[in-house]
Amino acid sequence: MLFIAVYLFYVNKLSKGYVDQYYNKLTQESGSLVIGLSRADQDIVPQVLEKQLNDLEFDMPITNFAMNLNHSAYGELYLKGIKEKLKPNLKQSLFILSVSPGAFTAPLKMKDEDIFEMDKKGIIGKTKDLKHKPNYDYIINNFEHPLYYSIISLNSWSHHYAHDNGWNEVKLINNSDKLKKEDMLLWKTQTIDYYNKKKELQEVSKYRINGFIETVKYLKTKGEVFLVRLPADADIIDFENSHWQSFNKEMDSISQNQNVAFFNYTMQNTNYQTYDGSHMVSESAKAFTKQLSSDIKEYLKEKNP
Amino acid sequence: MLFNSFEFLLFFPIVIIGFYALPHKYRWLWLLAGSYFFYMVHEPELIILLCISTLVDYYCGLKMYTTNNPKVKKRYLILSIFTNVGILFLFKYLLFFTTNLESFLGFFGVELLLEETTSSYNFTNILLPIGISFYTFQTMSYSFEVYRGNIKPEKHLGEFALYVAFFPQLVAGPIERASRLLPQLKQKVSINIPNIKKGLILMAWGFFLKVVVADRLGIYVDEAFANPDSPHSISLLLGSVFFCFQIYYDFSAYTSIAIGAAKTMGYDLIQNFNRPIFATSIAQFWQRWHISFTQWLREFLYKPLVKQYKINRLTAVFIVFFINGLWHGANWTFVVWSLLNALILVIEIATKQVRFKLFKKLNIPIRFIELSGWFVGISYIILTLVFFRSPSISHALIYLKSMFTFGSLHINILGNYFELFLCIILILVVQSIYYYKGNSKVYEIVTQRPNYVRYCMYLGYILIIVLFAINRQNTFIYFQF
């Protein structure tokens, strides 16, 4: 009993400070969502969307509910999580679904039921409560660091800031220093290495594609859905395109069949700076989200003149 | 069921309370039901294998005892071995065997479709039954002992089944001899508070070793072995050193919990470790590491090979270590790891006299010889364990090559330096405790203190577990064997 009491005391203490990069995504009910993997997690800024699209009166708040391939890959569980995350009685929501070849992959020859079982080991699979603060369920089931972090937080990188709305911001310059060019170059090399290794172990998964289509179908009934392929470093985009040459066409085809918009920003990679070839630094993420907001506005103006 | 799970925290007190509350004649039934439940929590259907092994060995034991005909006796021994090794082969080695046979024949241009055939029987798709290598070897030791006339067969099927399935040591040992455990299981046990205390302290020590130390080291190890071609040589070196301690603490943690759990019920299990890290030679290391298994190999494999089949001692060492490697897993990495140990062991044995003469002639102090023996031995153990931890031989070779390339001396730290520092401190603390108290008397660091110090230690323990445990329910490494 004493053990449990001490444990819960420190879980509660931890919940009052910084937990980890994903905790803030699971602490509120949402009116609109940013969905996808790590690029969406860092590149799409809810507060910019809220400000820029204020006049369109989308349901608020907008939460960045994107994580990474281990936790928020398209499929049955992510869709279930999205449904639970949304407020009841929505009027007009906004859903931005990030798409990239990596979002539709699964380990080689893995059966659908095994992919489902694998997804159950991710955050959404392990957490029942996706919308309350403090979220003890999240901490007990997902916090992998020792609980002494509730006393001394050693868990955050000084260039990283986890916003309450789920956006994970990476600052090029923080109070004391600037990210070094050689570090960023090394990270980019590591990203490409990671992609090269991943390509040997993963394949395009029907389960993921079907999960994505089901997600689009469901979200269409709740509001406006936008499929977005985010910009990244040219080498990374070339890598993706060379391994899935028809990807843009297939996304076009899904968007036409489902009657939703598809914005492809991969040709605009020179406008935005990434710190590792794949994820944008804060300033670029804000600028990109502004661009995205303006494109959404324009699209809706054309759709509903 | 995992020892480091909340299910076990509920299961264990219920079993203990029920055990002491019941009259002696029903305790075997209670423990047997508890042990089967413990095993069935995750893979209920695989209990059938445990039951087959139990029934066949029970039957063979009785039959071997009642016959005077040595040929018939041998036939029942073979039936027991065939059943247990057969179960092991089907569930652990079939895929390994077929893929290797296929590759071997493919080398000569013969094409087989064996892998598909085995898949169609669905053997390759099922999970390896937990603890299969432990309980099959334990029951085989019973058959060997009955065959040799060392023990009488157990007539009570229930008590024999309990010997095979006794939950503290069912899934990862220690591998108990029937002559040690069966008489204890029959003995009437009354509540003995000092024993219960010792047992609980050993269990607490095991939990600490697992969730605070071994799992913490495992984070660095996983990262290092996931990137065998990393340019960060120091990180790889650290990964291999940490793996040596991780596997030791992980297995030692399991053993402490097993021994502690049995002790709370008044049963003494065999010690599995005796400060192996302080061994001053490879031979000494193997006398101190996984003692119950090495004793099994010596008694039931090495001795018959040398005495009965007149095989040369050094060749017998290689055969035993080949089996030791295969026992650990259906992968050539385990065989290479084990044979590398055999190689140095054979060299040690073969050069023993020459070395001692040389040391004497050069007048080298014994302390220096021991220290250098320890350093060379532990370094060799650490290097060979790279094969044990790697998924393939090529992976291990890449790892070793990168480790000695010294491309970058930078330590690629996961998390932070405090955690790395903590790992090193924890290793030093655990090794100091083992140095002074040994593996079997760790409880003395608590029981020999005055009351107020003990209560402070209990409180400190709770705080350490809550604050410093790695919040992952990692299985014990030896569960996979």
Interface residues (C-beta under 8 A of the other chain):
Chain A: L2 F3 V6 Y7 Y10 F143 E144 H145 P146 L147 Y148 I151 L154
Chain B: G415 N416 F418 E419 I462 L463 I465 V466 L467 F468 A469 I470 N471 R472
